[in-house]
């Protein structure tokens, strides 16, 4: 009887130990998932929707109440552009909440951040050992200085962009003027700005360009290109043909008048004969040009 009791006690002890071990692993796994505090700039930008829907966000998107309060303040602004962008940011919050497979949490930290939203995000990331999702350049730098992990949507987009090498050609729609008066600007499908030289008269059209060089800036990548004009060789050929025809016409011996008009009667008669020859030359000019053209071809 005692042996049976000891065996039951050992079985119960083993089950309790197993349950404790399993629960400890779950708690440790939950502690490894750190919150991702979302900045106002990311919500206004909107690309976080594509990142979240693709499944690359493994943690919980924590949107502080102070960030929503800032969007609400901007949505009531008198500036139409700021108002439209802020309302778009609020719509992004709603879409993230309704997106399947994405965990979104509204972090209740107060409707307003007296010290500023950026400072509030830094404080929350330090306190809860989380990361910050932003595209704000200054906030990104400050977070790196304070050893806070940053998820920058711009860096992700830049790493996924297609690389165009100098000499490659493509069709591009020119949408606006560049910084210089002769420049035109277009954009690739991934948002990369392309500055095309000597193309200000082609704005609003789709043209063929050739990439010349690229420039990496803190705000992103910029490409420089030039126009590929296939009509230039034909134009130069036409000009060359016209230049070849001009000397032939000018070398017409009958179009020149070597005689000089004098006051004596004999020279007057000679001048009258010359004038008659000029009238004859005018009437036969078309035929003479054809003859000269055929002679040149032969």
Backbone as CSV, one residue per row, in Angstrom:
resi,resn,N_x,N_y,N_z,CA_x,CA_y,CA_z,C_x,C_y,C_z
1,UNK,0.841,-1.214,0.000,0.000,0.000,0.000,0.867,1.251,0.000
2,UNK,1.938,1.184,0.768,2.830,2.346,0.822,3.533,2.556,-0.516
3,UNK,3.825,1.429,-1.154,4.493,1.542,-2.465,3.588,2.227,-3.476
4,UNK,2.296,1.920,-3.460,1.333,2.539,-4.383,1.234,4.034,-4.121
5,UNK,1.222,4.419,-2.848,1.138,5.846,-2.498,2.383,6.574,-2.985
6,UNK,3.551,5.946,-2.814,4.790,6.595,-3.263,4.798,6.765,-4.779
7,UNK,4.309,5.736,-5.485,4.262,5.827,-6.961,3.319,6.940,-7.406
8,UNK,2.148,7.059,-6.769,1.205,8.139,-7.104,1.800,9.504,-6.810
9,UNK,2.507,9.604,-5.705,3.140,10.883,-5.364,4.190,11.270,-6.391
10,UNK,4.962,10.288,-6.851,5.964,10.572,-7.880,5.325,10.999,-9.196
11,UNK,4.198,10.356,-9.545,3.493,10.729,-10.781,2.973,12.152,-10.689
12,UNK,2.385,12.488,-9.535,1.863,13.850,-9.344,2.996,14.869,-9.388
13,UNK,4.115,14.537,-8.755,5.264,15.443,-8.762,5.799,15.652,-10.185
14,UNK,5.824,14.610,-10.982,6.298,14.725,-12.365,5.369,15.604,-13.191
15,UNK,4.061,15.455,-13.010,3.104,16.285,-13.749,3.228,17.756,-13.363
16,UNK,3.398,17.999,-12.069,3.548,19.398,-11.618,4.816,20.017,-12.184
17,UNK,5.886,19.246,-12.192,7.154,19.760,-12.743,7.032,20.066,-14.236
18,UNK,6.322,19.226,-14.954,6.123,19.438,-16.394,5.320,20.706,-16.658
19,UNK,4.236,20.893,-15.889,3.409,22.093,-16.072,4.185,23.360,-15.740
20,UNK,4.997,23.317,-14.687,5.802,24.490,-14.329,6.805,24.813,-15.427
21,UNK,7.423,23.796,-15.998,8.412,24.010,-17.057,7.773,24.603,-18.312
22,UNK,6.593,24.103,-18.681,5.903,24.609,-19.869,5.491,26.060,-19.681
23,UNK,4.940,26.402,-18.539,4.516,27.775,-18.274,5.707,28.731,-18.229
24,UNK,6.826,28.263,-17.722,8.028,29.104,-17.682,8.514,29.423,-19.092
25,UNK,8.449,28.441,-19.990,8.852,28.685,-21.382,7.919,29.680,-22.060
26,UNK,6.623,29.595,-21.799,5.674,30.524,-22.399,5.918,31.941,-21.926
27,UNK,6.189,32.072,-20.608,6.429,33.406,-20.063,7.707,34.008,-20.643
28,UNK,8.750,33.179,-20.740,10.006,33.677,-21.306,9.845,34.038,-22.775
29,UNK,9.029,33.272,-23.499,8.797,33.576,-24.915,8.035,34.889,-25.074
30,UNK,7.072,35.120,-24.165,6.336,36.379,-24.237,7.233,37.564,-23.915
31,UNK,8.161,37.346,-22.981,9.047,38.446,-22.612,10.005,38.800,-23.739
32,UNK,10.305,37.824,-24.642,11.187,38.109,-25.763,10.504,38.976,-26.815
33,UNK,9.188,38.952,-26.930,8.466,39.754,-27.916,8.332,41.173,-27.367
34,UNK,9.135,42.059,-27.880,9.153,43.433,-27.389,8.165,44.282,-28.188
35,UNK,7.558,45.267,-27.555,6.593,46.116,-28.278,7.291,47.025,-29.279
36,UNK,6.575,47.335,-30.353,7.057,48.248,-31.382,6.199,49.510,-31.314
37,UNK,6.789,50.592,-30.848,6.060,51.855,-30.700,6.097,52.609,-32.031
38,UNK,4.914,52.896,-32.547,4.767,53.472,-33.890,4.734,54.996,-33.798
39,UNK,5.513,55.630,-34.640,5.605,57.091,-34.680,4.519,57.678,-35.585
40,UNK,4.268,58.970,-35.413,3.266,59.671,-36.224,3.642,59.675,-37.703
41,UNK,4.928,59.849,-37.988,5.375,59.932,-39.384,5.085,58.647,-40.147
42,UNK,5.186,57.501,-39.484,4.924,56.222,-40.147,3.446,56.084,-40.500
43,UNK,2.579,56.514,-39.603,1.146,56.422,-39.873,0.735,57.352,-41.005
44,UNK,1.295,58.539,-41.042,0.984,59.479,-42.130,1.528,58.955,-43.458
45,UNK,2.710,58.327,-43.412,3.318,57.790,-44.633,2.473,56.667,-45.226
46,UNK,2.005,55.727,-44.388,1.081,54.690,-44.838,1.705,53.406,-45.319
47,UNK,3.028,53.379,-45.564,3.648,52.158,-46.081,3.719,51.044,-45.043
48,UNK,3.442,51.375,-43.787,3.422,50.355,-42.748,2.338,49.314,-43.021
49,UNK,1.300,49.695,-43.770,0.238,48.742,-44.123,0.781,47.598,-44.977
50,UNK,1.593,47.928,-45.964,2.163,46.892,-46.822,3.141,46.020,-46.054
51,UNK,3.926,46.632,-45.153,4.891,45.864,-44.364,4.162,44.909,-43.427
52,UNK,3.103,45.404,-42.758,2.373,44.566,-41.807,1.612,43.452,-42.507
53,UNK,1.002,43.743,-43.648,0.218,42.722,-44.352,1.096,41.615,-44.918
54,UNK,2.375,41.903,-45.178,3.287,40.888,-45.712,3.795,39.941,-44.639
55,UNK,3.541,40.259,-43.353,3.934,39.366,-42.269,5.315,39.598,-41.719
56,UNK,5.957,40.711,-42.063,7.297,40.986,-41.569,7.297,41.578,-40.156
57,UNK,6.150,41.996,-39.656,6.055,42.540,-38.301,5.701,41.393,-37.369
58,UNK,6.668,40.969,-36.574,6.456,39.829,-35.675,5.974,40.251,-34.295
59,UNK,6.249,41.474,-33.901,5.859,41.934,-32.579,4.499,42.591,-32.576
60,UNK,4.199,43.233,-31.450,2.935,43.947,-31.266,3.148,45.410,-31.624
61,UNK,2.339,45.923,-32.526,2.395,47.342,-32.884,1.676,48.140,-31.807
62,UNK,2.442,48.836,-30.987,1.880,49.649,-29.904,1.810,51.100,-30.375
63,UNK,0.597,51.589,-30.533,0.392,52.972,-30.966,0.027,53.792,-29.728
64,UNK,0.920,54.653,-29.261,0.618,55.455,-28.065,-0.579,56.368,-28.303
65,UNK,-1.325,56.591,-27.236,-2.488,57.492,-27.320,-2.051,58.909,-27.632
66,UNK,-0.848,59.275,-27.235,-0.335,60.615,-27.545,-0.104,60.796,-29.041
67,UNK,0.271,59.709,-29.739,0.446,59.782,-31.197,-0.895,60.012,-31.877
68,UNK,-1.925,59.295,-31.422,-3.265,59.504,-31.980,-3.755,60.911,-31.661
69,UNK,-3.418,61.418,-30.466,-3.796,62.790,-30.128,-3.142,63.811,-31.037
70,UNK,-1.885,63.557,-31.429,-1.219,64.472,-32.357,-1.865,64.417,-33.735
71,UNK,-2.248,63.232,-34.183,-2.957,63.118,-35.461,-4.299,63.846,-35.406
72,UNK,-4.981,63.731,-34.285,-6.262,64.416,-34.136,-6.081,65.924,-34.158
73,UNK,-5.022,66.409,-33.521,-4.731,67.848,-33.526,-4.432,68.342,-34.935
74,UNK,-3.643,67.565,-35.688,-3.329,67.957,-37.065,-4.550,67.861,-37.967
75,UNK,-5.460,66.928,-37.680,-6.668,66.784,-38.493,-7.598,67.973,-38.343
76,UNK,-7.487,68.711,-37.243,-8.296,69.920,-37.029,-7.565,71.179,-37.433
77,UNK,-6.412,71.023,-38.087,-5.604,72.174,-38.482,-6.258,72.919,-39.635
78,UNK,-5.945,74.207,-39.726,-6.517,75.027,-40.807,-5.851,74.752,-42.149
79,UNK,-4.633,74.224,-42.123,-3.924,73.893,-43.361,-4.562,72.649,-43.992
80,UNK,-5.003,72.772,-45.226,-5.709,71.667,-45.882,-4.797,70.467,-46.104
81,UNK,-3.525,70.711,-46.444,-2.605,69.608,-46.703,-2.323,68.822,-45.420
82,UNK,-2.045,69.522,-44.320,-1.792,68.838,-43.045,-3.044,68.099,-42.579
83,UNK,-4.194,68.713,-42.787,-5.444,68.071,-42.376,-5.674,66.781,-43.143
84,UNK,-5.397,66.784,-44.433,-5.600,65.593,-45.250,-4.626,64.484,-44.857
85,UNK,-3.371,64.828,-44.600,-2.379,63.825,-44.227,-2.681,63.225,-42.865
86,UNK,-3.142,64.054,-41.924,-3.469,63.540,-40.589,-4.668,62.597,-40.642
87,UNK,-5.661,62.934,-41.445,-6.818,62.042,-41.577,-6.419,60.717,-42.226
88,UNK,-5.484,60.792,-43.144,-4.969,59.556,-43.737,-4.273,58.701,-42.683
89,UNK,-3.546,59.341,-41.763,-2.899,58.604,-40.689,-3.892,57.924,-39.768
90,UNK,-5.010,58.573,-39.469,-6.047,57.952,-38.649,-6.693,56.768,-39.371
91,UNK,-6.854,56.890,-40.674,-7.388,55.762,-41.447,-6.425,54.578,-41.437
92,UNK,-5.117,54.861,-41.445,-4.126,53.791,-41.388,-4.222,53.036,-40.067
93,UNK,-4.470,53.760,-38.967,-4.636,53.107,-37.669,-5.826,52.150,-37.703
94,UNK,-6.931,52.587,-38.282,-8.115,51.725,-38.371,-7.856,50.495,-39.225
95,UNK,-7.142,50.664,-40.335,-6.845,49.522,-41.202,-5.911,48.530,-40.520
96,UNK,-4.969,49.022,-39.729,-4.084,48.117,-39.001,-4.856,47.308,-37.960
97,UNK,-5.813,47.944,-37.294,-6.606,47.228,-36.295,-7.468,46.143,-36.926
98,UNK,-7.945,46.361,-38.134,-8.808,45.394,-38.803,-8.043,44.376,-39.657
99,UNK,-6.722,44.495,-39.688,-5.928,43.605,-40.528,-5.717,42.264,-39.816
100,UNK,-6.079,41.157,-40.450,-5.902,39.845,-39.806,-4.427,39.481,-39.679
101,UNK,-4.091,38.884,-38.542,-2.715,38.449,-38.318,-1.793,39.523,-37.797
102,UNK,-2.289,40.729,-37.583,-1.479,41.834,-37.074,-2.010,42.237,-35.698
103,UNK,-1.130,42.253,-34.717,-1.507,42.628,-33.356,-1.253,44.117,-33.145
104,UNK,-2.328,44.835,-32.874,-2.246,46.281,-32.669,-2.780,46.605,-31.283
105,UNK,-2.031,47.410,-30.562,-2.413,47.808,-29.210,-2.356,49.323,-29.092
106,UNK,-3.438,49.917,-28.597,-3.456,51.357,-28.311,-2.916,51.531,-26.892
107,UNK,-1.724,52.075,-26.789,-1.058,52.221,-25.493,-1.549,53.508,-24.824
108,UNK,-2.180,53.340,-23.686,-2.780,54.481,-22.978,-1.711,55.214,-22.177
109,UNK,-1.156,56.244,-22.783,-0.154,57.072,-22.097,-0.597,58.529,-21.972
110,UNK,-1.882,58.783,-22.215,-2.373,60.161,-22.175,-2.585,60.700,-23.568
111,UNK,-3.563,61.569,-23.712,-3.903,62.079,-25.038,-2.903,63.103,-25.557
112,UNK,-2.112,63.689,-24.680,-1.150,64.695,-25.107,0.181,64.440,-24.420
113,UNK,1.248,64.702,-25.140,2.605,64.576,-24.604,3.166,65.983,-24.445
114,UNK,3.249,66.436,-23.201,3.721,67.801,-22.947,5.174,67.982,-23.358
115,UNK,5.972,66.936,-23.188,7.392,67.026,-23.545,7.620,66.806,-25.032
116,UNK,6.580,66.451,-25.785,6.716,66.174,-27.202,6.563,64.691,-27.489
117,UNK,6.017,64.370,-28.656,5.755,62.971,-29.002,7.065,62.200,-29.150
118,UNK,8.084,62.821,-29.724,9.355,62.127,-29.896,9.957,61.735,-28.551
119,UNK,9.957,62.652,-27.595,10.486,62.346,-26.271,9.651,61.272,-25.580
120,UNK,8.353,61.288,-25.779,7.502,60.273,-25.176,7.823,58.887,-25.757
121,UNK,8.014,58.817,-27.059,8.359,57.535,-27.683,9.690,56.990,-27.171
122,UNK,10.688,57.864,-27.024,11.978,57.441,-26.493,11.845,56.923,-25.070
123,UNK,11.030,57.609,-24.255,10.835,57.187,-22.875,10.129,55.832,-22.791
124,UNK,9.104,55.628,-23.617,8.380,54.360,-23.613,9.264,53.214,-24.091
125,UNK,10.081,53.468,-25.117,10.958,52.410,-25.632,11.988,52.001,-24.585
126,UNK,12.494,52.956,-23.822,13.444,52.627,-22.762,12.764,51.865,-21.631
127,UNK,11.596,52.323,-21.240,10.915,51.732,-20.082,10.484,50.303,-20.340
128,UNK,9.967,50.020,-21.518,9.440,48.693,-21.822,10.374,47.881,-22.721
129,UNK,11.602,48.375,-22.906,12.603,47.677,-23.714,12.059,47.334,-25.107
130,UNK,11.411,48.294,-25.701,10.843,48.102,-27.022,11.646,48.820,-28.090
131,UNK,11.112,48.844,-29.293,11.735,49.512,-30.430,10.790,50.587,-30.968
132,UNK,11.316,51.438,-31.835,10.550,52.550,-32.408,10.482,52.366,-33.913
133,UNK,9.291,52.448,-34.458,9.083,52.398,-35.910,8.836,53.817,-36.391
134,UNK,9.750,54.348,-37.197,9.665,55.739,-37.619,10.347,55.918,-38.969
135,UNK,10.047,57.031,-39.614,10.793,57.473,-40.795,11.345,58.874,-40.569
136,UNK,11.225,59.371,-39.325,11.751,60.682,-38.951,13.267,60.571,-38.816
137,UNK,13.982,61.381,-39.588,15.444,61.307,-39.606,16.038,61.677,-38.251
138,UNK,15.562,62.760,-37.642,16.114,63.215,-36.370,15.808,62.223,-35.245
139,UNK,14.580,61.711,-35.198,14.226,60.728,-34.177,15.043,59.457,-34.350
140,UNK,15.303,59.087,-35.577,16.128,57.912,-35.859,17.530,58.080,-35.281
141,UNK,18.145,59.241,-35.490,19.492,59.492,-34.994,19.541,59.524,-33.473
142,UNK,18.563,60.187,-32.839,18.545,60.257,-31.375,18.362,58.870,-30.769
143,UNK,17.498,58.049,-31.369,17.277,56.693,-30.853,18.537,55.849,-30.972
144,UNK,19.282,56.007,-32.047,20.527,55.260,-32.194,21.561,55.695,-31.166
145,UNK,21.600,56.998,-30.856,22.532,57.490,-29.843,22.197,56.906,-28.473
146,UNK,20.917,56.762,-28.159,20.482,56.240,-26.868,20.328,54.721,-26.875
147,UNK,20.860,54.064,-27.906,20.903,52.600,-27.996,19.498,51.984,-27.976
148,UNK,18.594,52.588,-28.750,17.234,52.071,-28.908,17.098,51.539,-30.321
149,UNK,16.551,50.344,-30.445,16.382,49.735,-31.758,15.348,50.508,-32.576
150,UNK,15.666,50.751,-33.837,14.797,51.536,-34.723,14.435,50.683,-35.933
151,UNK,13.142,50.645,-36.250,12.656,50.029,-37.485,12.288,51.156,-38.442
152,UNK,13.169,51.416,-39.394,12.992,52.533,-40.330,12.410,52.004,-41.636
153,UNK,11.222,52.462,-41.973,10.559,52.008,-43.202,11.328,52.476,-44.431
154,UNK,11.970,53.650,-44.346,12.754,54.134,-45.479,13.935,53.215,-45.767
155,UNK,14.615,52.761,-44.713,15.742,51.845,-44.914,15.284,50.536,-45.544
156,UNK,14.126,50.038,-45.123,13.590,48.812,-45.705,13.260,49.000,-47.178
157,UNK,12.644,50.139,-47.504,12.287,50.404,-48.903,13.526,50.567,-49.775
158,UNK,14.550,51.226,-49.243,15.784,51.424,-50.016,16.505,50.110,-50.281
159,UNK,16.474,49.194,-49.308,17.141,47.912,-49.502,16.415,47.028,-50.509
160,UNK,15.121,47.286,-50.743,14.339,46.478,-51.674,14.241,47.114,-53.055
161,UNK,14.823,48.281,-53.251,14.717,48.952,-54.545,15.567,48.254,-55.598
162,UNK,15.101,48.373,-56.832,15.847,47.806,-57.947,17.071,48.678,-58.237
163,UNK,18.174,48.035,-58.541,19.416,48.750,-58.827,19.554,48.953,-60.329
164,UNK,19.607,50.220,-60.743,19.803,50.559,-62.148,21.239,51.043,-62.317
165,UNK,21.969,50.418,-63.210,23.359,50.757,-63.441,23.464,51.804,-64.549
166,UNK,24.537,52.612,-64.537,24.743,53.588,-65.620,24.812,52.892,-66.970
167,UNK,24.109,53.458,-67.930,24.035,52.885,-69.275,22.751,52.136,-69.554
168,UNK,22.010,51.750,-68.507,20.738,51.066,-68.719,19.665,52.064,-69.151
169,UNK,18.723,51.587,-69.958,17.689,52.449,-70.526,16.315,51.952,-70.106
170,UNK,15.372,52.865,-70.047,13.994,52.513,-69.724,13.084,53.670,-70.120
171,UNK,11.775,53.399,-70.140,10.778,54.431,-70.397,10.336,55.030,-69.069
172,UNK,10.237,56.355,-69.022,9.897,57.057,-67.786,8.973,58.217,-68.106
173,UNK,7.961,58.407,-67.253,7.047,59.539,-67.391,7.593,60.720,-66.599
174,UNK,7.754,61.859,-67.266,8.241,63.076,-66.624,7.044,63.860,-66.099
175,UNK,7.063,64.162,-64.807,5.897,64.734,-64.151,6.054,66.189,-63.744
176,UNK,7.287,66.662,-63.499,7.452,68.022,-62.995,8.829,68.556,-63.363
177,UNK,9.032,69.861,-63.092,10.306,70.489,-63.377,11.328,70.159,-62.300
178,UNK,12.590,70.226,-62.680,13.660,69.986,-61.730,14.125,71.272,-61.073
179,UNK,15.231,71.182,-60.361,15.768,72.350,-59.683,16.282,73.376,-60.674
180,UNK,16.936,72.907,-61.723,17.374,73.795,-62.800,16.290,73.909,-63.863
181,UNK,16.350,74.975,-64.631,15.292,75.239,-65.611,15.253,74.214,-66.738
182,UNK,16.382,73.567,-67.015,16.418,72.608,-68.129,16.143,71.175,-67.675
183,UNK,15.917,70.948,-66.395,15.730,69.600,-65.874,14.256,69.237,-65.770
184,UNK,13.987,67.940,-65.858,12.658,67.385,-65.623,12.804,66.214,-64.654
185,UNK,11.742,65.956,-63.907,11.787,64.951,-62.842,10.710,63.898,-63.088
186,UNK,11.079,62.642,-62.906,10.141,61.526,-62.927,10.427,60.613,-61.753
187,UNK,9.604,59.616,-61.549,9.760,58.710,-60.422,9.610,57.266,-60.897
188,UNK,10.432,56.397,-60.329,10.320,54.971,-60.590,9.148,54.389,-59.812
189,UNK,8.846,53.123,-60.058,7.716,52.491,-59.388,7.921,52.381,-57.886
190,UNK,9.181,52.347,-57.430,9.446,52.260,-56.003,9.600,53.619,-55.347
191,UNK,9.349,54.703,-56.102,9.399,56.042,-55.537,10.712,56.762,-55.716
192,UNK,11.706,56.143,-56.325,13.001,56.784,-56.517,12.879,57.944,-57.502
193,UNK,13.439,59.095,-57.109,13.394,60.277,-57.972,14.473,60.177,-59.047
194,UNK,14.081,60.499,-60.292,15.010,60.482,-61.426,15.016,61.880,-62.038
195,UNK,16.200,62.505,-62.074,16.374,63.832,-62.658,16.939,63.662,-64.058
196,UNK,16.206,64.166,-65.057,16.596,64.005,-66.460,17.078,65.361,-66.975
197,UNK,18.288,65.387,-67.512,18.870,66.624,-68.023,18.297,66.963,-69.398
198,UNK,18.171,68.267,-69.663,17.715,68.791,-70.965,16.382,68.193,-71.385
199,UNK,15.451,68.125,-70.456,14.152,67.499,-70.764,12.986,68.328,-70.240
200,UNK,13.199,69.616,-70.013,12.119,70.440,-69.471,10.960,70.593,-70.452
201,UNK,11.231,70.448,-71.762,10.158,70.561,-72.756,9.403,69.253,-72.959
202,UNK,9.770,68.191,-72.223,9.100,66.896,-72.351,8.231,66.575,-71.133
203,UNK,7.974,67.541,-70.269,7.183,67.282,-69.064,5.754,66.887,-69.461
204,UNK,5.255,65.835,-68.838,3.944,65.307,-69.165,3.969,64.201,-70.204
205,UNK,5.161,63.846,-70.683,5.292,62.807,-71.700,6.124,61.643,-71.159
206,UNK,5.985,60.500,-71.779,6.787,59.326,-71.451,7.914,59.224,-72.467
207,UNK,9.150,59.276,-71.995,10.311,59.314,-72.873,11.260,58.184,-72.491
208,UNK,12.166,57.891,-73.393,13.201,56.896,-73.124,14.431,57.604,-72.565
209,UNK,14.929,57.100,-71.456,16.069,57.726,-70.790,17.186,56.715,-70.626
210,UNK,18.374,57.234,-70.385,19.543,56.409,-70.082,20.149,56.903,-68.779
211,UNK,20.314,55.998,-67.818,20.846,56.363,-66.513,22.326,56.720,-66.640
212,UNK,22.687,57.794,-65.945,24.062,58.288,-65.988,24.786,57.987,-64.678
213,UNK,24.164,58.345,-63.556,24.777,58.100,-62.251,23.696,58.141,-61.183
214,UNK,24.071,57.732,-59.976,23.159,57.734,-58.844,23.805,58.479,-57.685
215,UNK,22.965,59.005,-56.793,23.442,59.760,-55.640,22.685,59.294,-54.409
216,UNK,23.424,58.861,-53.391,22.840,58.394,-52.141,22.851,59.533,-51.132
217,UNK,21.672,59.920,-50.655,21.545,60.984,-49.671,20.910,60.425,-48.402
218,UNK,20.854,61.263,-47.370,20.234,60.836,-46.113,18.739,60.624,-46.278
219,UNK,18.129,61.355,-47.201,16.688,61.229,-47.424,16.329,60.078,-48.347
220,UNK,17.315,59.532,-49.060,17.027,58.449,-49.976,17.983,58.457,-51.162
221,UNK,17.636,57.722,-52.188,18.466,57.578,-53.371,17.905,58.401,-54.518
222,UNK,18.806,59.043,-55.270,18.407,59.877,-56.407,19.196,59.434,-57.627
223,UNK,18.512,59.352,-58.775,19.134,58.930,-60.017,19.178,60.102,-60.993
224,UNK,20.240,60.145,-61.808,20.379,61.149,-62.856,20.442,60.430,-64.205
225,UNK,19.773,61.016,-65.198,19.681,60.368,-66.503,19.682,61.427,-67.595
226,UNK,19.781,60.951,-68.850,19.714,61.826,-70.017,18.743,61.231,-71.017
227,UNK,18.272,62.056,-71.918,17.321,61.612,-72.923,18.005,60.745,-73.970
228,UNK,17.256,59.759,-74.448,17.700,58.947,-75.582,16.820,59.330,-76.759
229,UNK,17.360,60.156,-77.649,16.582,60.676,-78.773,17.005,59.939,-80.035
230,UNK,16.107,59.103,-80.537,16.410,58.329,-81.748,16.245,59.128,-83.025
231,UNK,15.702,60.334,-82.941,15.454,61.133,-84.142,16.639,62.004,-84.516
232,UNK,17.634,62.104,-83.633,18.759,62.994,-83.908,19.578,62.586,-85.125
233,UNK,19.884,61.281,-85.304,20.662,60.916,-86.508,19.944,61.237,-87.800
234,UNK,18.620,61.105,-87.848,17.875,61.427,-89.065,17.936,62.919,-89.354
235,UNK,17.855,63.720,-88.300,17.894,65.167,-88.487,19.242,65.611,-89.022
236,UNK,20.311,65.043,-88.460,21.644,65.409,-88.930,21.862,64.967,-90.375
237,UNK,21.272,63.820,-90.746,21.416,63.351,-92.126,20.720,64.283,-93.102
238,UNK,19.526,64.770,-92.684,18.804,65.707,-93.543,19.585,66.990,-93.721
239,UNK,20.212,67.477,-92.627,21.003,68.703,-92.737,22.200,68.502,-93.648
240,UNK,22.800,67.317,-93.561,23.949,67.045,-94.418,23.550,67.010,-95.889
241,UNK,22.376,66.439,-96.180,21.907,66.415,-97.565,21.629,67.816,-98.079
242,UNK,21.062,68.654,-97.191,20.788,70.031,-97.609,22.076,70.783,-97.874
243,UNK,23.089,70.521,-97.026,24.371,71.191,-97.238,25.039,70.725,-98.536
244,UNK,24.817,69.449,-98.868,25.400,68.947,-100.122,24.717,69.541,-101.335
245,UNK,23.432,69.877,-101.188,22.705,70.432,-102.332,23.009,71.903,-102.536
246,UNK,23.358,72.607,-101.449,23.545,74.061,-101.571,24.714,74.432,-102.471
247,UNK,25.875,73.780,-102.352,26.974,74.168,-103.245,26.688,73.886,-104.704
248,UNK,25.902,72.883,-104.966,25.584,72.547,-106.358,24.790,73.668,-106.995
249,UNK,23.828,74.192,-106.231,23.003,75.277,-106.771,23.806,76.540,-106.951
250,UNK,24.739,76.769,-105.990,25.510,78.013,-106.069,26.565,77.951,-107.170
251,UNK,26.944,76.722,-107.620,27.953,76.603,-108.660,27.362,76.682,-110.060
252,UNK,26.102,77.035,-110.196,25.471,77.157,-111.500,26.121,78.306,-112.247
253,UNK,26.799,77.994,-113.322,27.512,79.086,-114.003,26.572,80.083,-114.632
254,UNK,25.375,79.702,-114.911,24.467,80.620,-115.571,23.826,81.597,-114.608
255,UNK,23.886,81.293,-113.251,23.247,82.191,-112.302,24.116,83.377,-111.979
256,UNK,25.427,83.309,-112.353,26.316,84.427,-112.066,26.327,85.397,-113.239
257,UNK,26.555,86.657,-112.929,26.619,87.705,-113.954,28.004,88.328,-113.905
258,UNK,28.923,87.865,-114.770,30.292,88.412,-114.729,30.390,89.782,-115.376
259,UNK,29.370,90.214,-116.089,29.425,91.482,-116.819,29.122,92.653,-115.904
260,UNK,29.724,93.766,-116.182,29.515,95.001,-115.414,28.826,96.000,-116.323
261,UNK,27.816,96.711,-115.808,27.053,97.660,-116.612,27.807,98.981,-116.716
262,UNK,27.998,99.472,-117.975,28.633,100.767,-118.219,27.661,101.681,-118.948
263,UNK,28.089,102.855,-119.205,27.189,103.860,-119.771,27.187,103.877,-121.285
264,UNK,28.132,103.176,-121.934,28.153,103.229,-123.387,27.074,102.325,-123.974
265,UNK,26.750,102.582,-125.241,25.653,101.874,-125.897,25.939,100.395,-126.062
266,UNK,27.208,100.055,-126.380,27.527,98.635,-126.568,27.320,97.835,-125.272
267,UNK,27.768,98.452,-124.195,27.615,97.738,-122.913,26.152,97.653,-122.497
268,UNK,25.339,98.687,-122.929,23.907,98.602,-122.620,23.275,97.433,-123.351
269,UNK,23.669,97.243,-124.586,23.138,96.120,-125.331,23.533,94.791,-124.650
270,UNK,24.786,94.757,-124.188,25.239,93.542,-123.507,24.451,93.297,-122.215
271,UNK,24.140,94.379,-121.531,23.363,94.250,-120.292,21.962,93.746,-120.583
272,UNK,21.331,94.218,-121.679,19.998,93.738,-122.041,20.020,92.238,-122.346
273,UNK,21.089,91.822,-123.040,21.194,90.388,-123.313,21.316,89.586,-121.999
274,UNK,22.065,90.155,-121.049,22.249,89.464,-119.756,20.925,89.357,-119.012
275,UNK,20.109,90.442,-119.071,18.804,90.398,-118.403,17.903,89.345,-119.030
276,UNK,17.969,89.205,-120.344,17.161,88.179,-120.997,17.595,86.770,-120.559
277,UNK,18.929,86.659,-120.411,19.426,85.366,-119.942,18.922,85.063,-118.515
278,UNK,18.843,86.083,-117.641,18.353,85.892,-116.276,16.903,85.408,-116.279
279,UNK,16.061,86.034,-117.162,14.667,85.594,-117.240,14.594,84.137,-117.689
280,UNK,15.494,83.777,-118.617,15.487,82.403,-119.092,15.930,81.442,-117.988
281,UNK,16.917,81.903,-117.236,17.407,81.059,-116.133,16.329,80.839,-115.078
282,UNK,15.529,81.867,-114.776,14.454,81.720,-113.803,13.425,80.711,-114.260
283,UNK,13.114,80.730,-115.560,12.095,79.808,-116.052,12.578,78.376,-116.077
284,UNK,13.906,78.200,-116.217,14.451,76.837,-116.292,15.188,76.429,-115.015
285,UNK,14.931,77.152,-113.914,15.651,76.882,-112.654,15.316,75.496,-112.121
286,UNK,14.004,75.138,-112.177,13.609,73.827,-111.664,14.264,72.699,-112.428
287,UNK,14.328,72.853,-113.778,14.949,71.804,-114.575,16.448,71.718,-114.294
288,UNK,17.086,72.861,-114.090,18.532,72.858,-113.855,18.866,72.209,-112.514
289,UNK,18.009,72.448,-111.517,18.252,71.828,-110.203,18.157,70.310,-110.287
290,UNK,17.191,69.831,-111.083,17.072,68.390,-111.253,18.298,67.812,-111.947
291,UNK,18.780,68.508,-112.933,19.962,68.045,-113.654,21.168,67.992,-112.731
292,UNK,21.343,69.046,-111.946,22.479,69.074,-111.015,22.388,67.945,-109.995
293,UNK,21.167,67.680,-109.510,20.981,66.601,-108.534,21.331,65.247,-109.131
294,UNK,20.930,65.012,-110.397,21.262,63.759,-111.048,22.752,63.645,-111.289
295,UNK,23.422,64.757,-111.628,24.874,64.745,-111.838,25.613,64.411,-110.554
296,UNK,25.126,64.941,-109.472,25.785,64.654,-108.175,25.641,63.186,-107.792
297,UNK,24.458,62.613,-108.067,24.261,61.217,-107.736,25.133,60.290,-108.575
298,UNK,25.383,60.694,-109.820,26.247,59.893,-110.692,27.711,60.060,-110.292
